[in-house]
Amino acid sequence: MELHTSLRRSAAPVALTAAVLLTASACGGSASGSGAAGEGVEGDLSGTIRVDGSSTVAPLSTAAAQLFQGENPDVRVTVGTSGTGGGFEKFCAGETDISDASRPIEGDEKAACEKNGIQYEELQIANDGLSVVVNKDNDFAACLTVAQLKKIWEPGSKVNNWNQVDPKFPDQELELFGAGTDSGTFDYFTEAVNGEEGASRTDYSPSEDDNVTVQGVSGSEGGMGYFGLSYYEENKDELKVLKIDGGDGCVEPTTKTVQDGSYKPLSRPLFIYPKAASLDKPEVEAFVEYYVENSAEIAEKAQFVPLNKNQQAELDKDLERLREQHSS
């Protein structure tokens, strides 16, 4: 089946909160994996699977849902985009079956889940790199050091002109766009660049919708923003990506550099968190198995970076453990 790259958010996130509904004729064929979704249960499963969380991970889960529902048309998968933090709030309150996350679950979130008796599994499903982008017509900035990024984005920063970043740069107003504070992208970027999660200047244009950042940077001559690598890949005709010097020279974010870790410190893992109780439902267990077994295809089709060999081996072990724990 062909999974169109328009799965990347060409519309506002609210579009993803609706269920992805496909008919059996839309996507035929059998599962490429050997899990429950591909072992003769085609069409036998029904029910609703509720997924919410990271807007970055949402296109991955949407891709997985489309492929899975092509073989299981009576299963309805809803994918919401409340942000990683917002998703964990719902998940730990028992409102969802799977939480999408662009960072690992944190201590206070673990405590909330434990308080409500929510047990879960952490599965790394793909890789992503954060890209720092500027206006397409920016012909002076090609690479920034992490120190320069910190100078721009640290709390209380008054840098508002490109010549304050580097005196070789022209007298050009710097206009900043980035992730909203409830986003895992915001958490990751601030920790990687400023050394503390949530530590950021506040006088920039924040949004949970990366399309707003695309529009802002492409419409501002001195614009700069950041978001997942796949959003740059989707909008490369409108934006210019910067190389980042994390201490070993300038490195451009690409599939290879994200996968091998040389693009630092802005490479990150992406996760799904299935709820243990939900895995006792056949449709949820089958969906998680399908998601894991087809992770490389799903990542590539949704324009993310597939797991490397070691990561895939670890994920396979996690899947086997899930099967053992929830096979009954």
N, C-alpha and C positions, 0 to 999 in steps of 0.2 A: 504494500500500500504506500502511496506517496503522501507524506505529511508536509503540507505546505509551510514555507518559512514565515508566512503571515501569522503564524502562531505567536511570534514575538509581538509585543503589544503595539499594534498599529492603532489601537483604540484605547480609550481611558480604561483604568483598571476595573471600573464597575462592570465592564463587559464580561470580565472573567468571573464575576460572582454568580452569573447565570450558569445553569447546568449545561454541560457539553453533551448534546444529544445527537447520536448518530444511529442510522438504521443499519441493519446487517448488510444491506446491499452496498453501503457506502464504502466499506472496507472489508473485503473478503479475505480468505486465507486463514491458515492456522497460526498459532503462536510459534515464534522461533525458539522459545524456551521450553523447558520440560516441566514447568510447574503446573499448578492446578488449572490455570487458565488455558493450558494447551493440551490437557490430557483427557479429552472426551467430555468435558463439562460444558462445552460451547453451547450457549443458549439455555443451560439449565440454571444459571445463576440469576438472581433478581435482588432488588433492594437499592438503597441509596447509600453512597459513600460520601462523607462530608470531609472536604479538605480545605484548609485555610492557612494563612501565614504569609511568608515572604513573597513580595511582588516579583522578586528576582527568580525564585524557584517556581512560581506559578506556571510559567510557560512549559516547564518540564513536566509538571503534573498534568497540565492540559493535554500535552502531547501523549503522555502515558494513558490518560483517560480516553482519548480518541481512539487510539490503537486498541485498547482493551475493550471498549464498548463496541468496536466493530465486530468483535467475536462474541460479545455478551450484551446484546442490545436491550435486555431487560434490566440491566444495571444502570443506575443514574449516578454519575459522579459530578459533584459540584465543587468548583475550585474558587475560593475567595482570596482576596488580597488585602488582609488587614495589617500587613507588615509582620516581621518576625516576632516582635514583642506582642503585638495585638493578637497574633495567631496563637502564641503560647497562653495568653490570657484565656482565650476561648477553649483551647485544648485542655488546660489544667482545670477548667470549670466543667469539663465533661461534655462540651458542646460539639466537638468534632472528633472524627476518627483518626485523622492524620494531620500533623502540623508541618508545613513547609518552613524551612529555616535556612538563612544564609549565614548563620553562626551557631555554635553549640548552645544548648540550653544553659541558662545561668542559674546561680545558686538560689535566688529568690523565686525563680520560676520552678525549679526543682521542688522547693519547699511548698509552693502552691499546689503542685501536682500531688505531692506526698500527703498533704493535708486533706485532699479530696479523694485519696485512694486511687489516683491515676498512675498506672504503670505503663511503661513505654519502651520502645527500642529506638536507638539512634542508628540510622543508616546513612552513610555518605553515598550520595547518588551520582555526583558529578563534580566538576571543578569550575571555578569562575575566576576571572581576573577583573579587578576594577580598573577602568580606563579613565584617564584624565584627558579631557577634550577641550579644544579651543575652536574659535571660529575658523572656517575654511580658509579665509583670506589672511589669517595670521601667518606672516612669512618670516618672523623673527624668533619665535620660540620653538625649539625642536626637542629639547630635553630639559627636565628640571630635576634637581636633587631633592631628596626627601626633606632636607633642611629648608630649601626654598618653599616647598609645599607647606611645611610647618609655619614658616614666616607668614605665608598668605592666610592659612586657615586656623592658626592657633587662637585661643580665646583672647579677646581684647585687641586682636590685630587691627591696625589702622592702614594696612597696605591697600591702596585703592587705585594704584597706577602701576603699569607694567615696569616702568623705570625704577620703581622701588623694589622690584623683585631682582632685577639685574640692571645696573646702570647702562649696560649696552643696549638694553631694550628701549624702544621709543617712548615718548610721552603719550601714552595711550591709556585711557580710563579702563580699569579692571572691573568687570561686572561678574559676580559669582552666582552660580546656580549649583544645587546639590540635593542630596536626599533629605527627606523629612526625618525628624527625631525619633519616630517610631519604626524606622526602617533598619534592618540588619546591615544594609549598605552604609548607613550613617554610623552605626556602632563600629563596623569594621574599619572604615576609613579613618575615623577619629582616633581609634586606638593605634592603627598602623602609622599614621602620620604625626599625631600629636602626643602619643604615648599614653593616652587615657581615654577609655571609651566614653563618648558623650562630650568630650572637651572640644569645643568648636566656637569660633566667632559666630555671632547670631545675625549679623547684618548681611545676610545673603538671601537668595530666593529659594526656599526649601519646597520640596514636593515629594509625595509618595509616588507620583506618576513620572517615570523617567522621560516620557514624551514631552513633558513640560520643560525639563532640562534641555532636551534636544532643541526645542523651539527657542528657548531663551538664549542658548549659546550660539545657535545658527543665526539668530536675529540681532546679536550684539557684536560689534566689531572687536571689542576687547573682552569678549565673554570667555569664561572658563567654567567647567562643570565636571562632575564625576558620576559614574554609574557602572553597571556590569559591562564587561567586554562585549557581550553579544549585542548590546544596544548600540555600541559604536559600529560593530560589524553591519548592523541593519541600516545605519544612518551614515555610513562612511562617505557618501557623496555630499553630505551636508556639513560634515565636521572634519577636524584634523585631530589625530591622537598624538599625545606627547610620549616620548620615551621617558623612563624614570631611572634615575641613578640611585640605587639603593646601597651603594658603597663599592660596587664592583664594575662601575661603568654604566653607560646608558643602555637600557634594554627596552625594546618595544613589546607591548603586550600582544602575544599571539598564542595560538593553541599550544605550540611547542614550549614556549617560555613559561606559560602558566602551568602546564603539566609537569615540566621538569623542575619547577620552583625557582628558575633563574630570574623571573620577573618578580622582584621583591621590593617592598613588602606588601604588594597589592594583589597577591594571588590568594585564593581562599577556597575551602571546600563548601559544598552545598549538601543539605541534609533533608531527609524526611523522618518524621517521628510517628510511627504507627502506635496507636494505643493498644495495649495488650488485650484488654477486654474486647475491643473491636476486631482483633485478629481471630477471635473465636467465631466470628461470622464468616461463612464461606466466601461471600463476595469480596470482603475486605482482604482476607488472607490471599485469595486468588489474585486480586489487584496488586497487592504488595509484591507477591512472587513474580508477577508479570513485569512490574516496574523494575525490579532488581535484575531479572534475567535478560531484559532488553535495554538495560541502562545505556549501553554504548550507542545503540540505534536512536534511542530517545534523545540523548544528549546531542548527537550530531544533527538530528532533524530539527531540534529546537535551538540550534546554534550555540550550544555550550561546549565545554571541553570535557571529553570522556575521561573516565578514571584511567590512571596508569596501571601497569600490570600488578604492582603490589597492592594498590587500592582495590582493584577488582578482586584480587584473591581474598582480601579481608572482607569485602562485601559478600562474596560467595560463602564465606564461613558464617557470616551473620545470617544469611538466608537459611543455611542448613540448620543453624540453631533455632531459628524461627519455626522451621518445619517440625523439628523435634518437639518444641515446646507447645505447638498449637495444632499438631496433626490429629489429635483426638477430637 
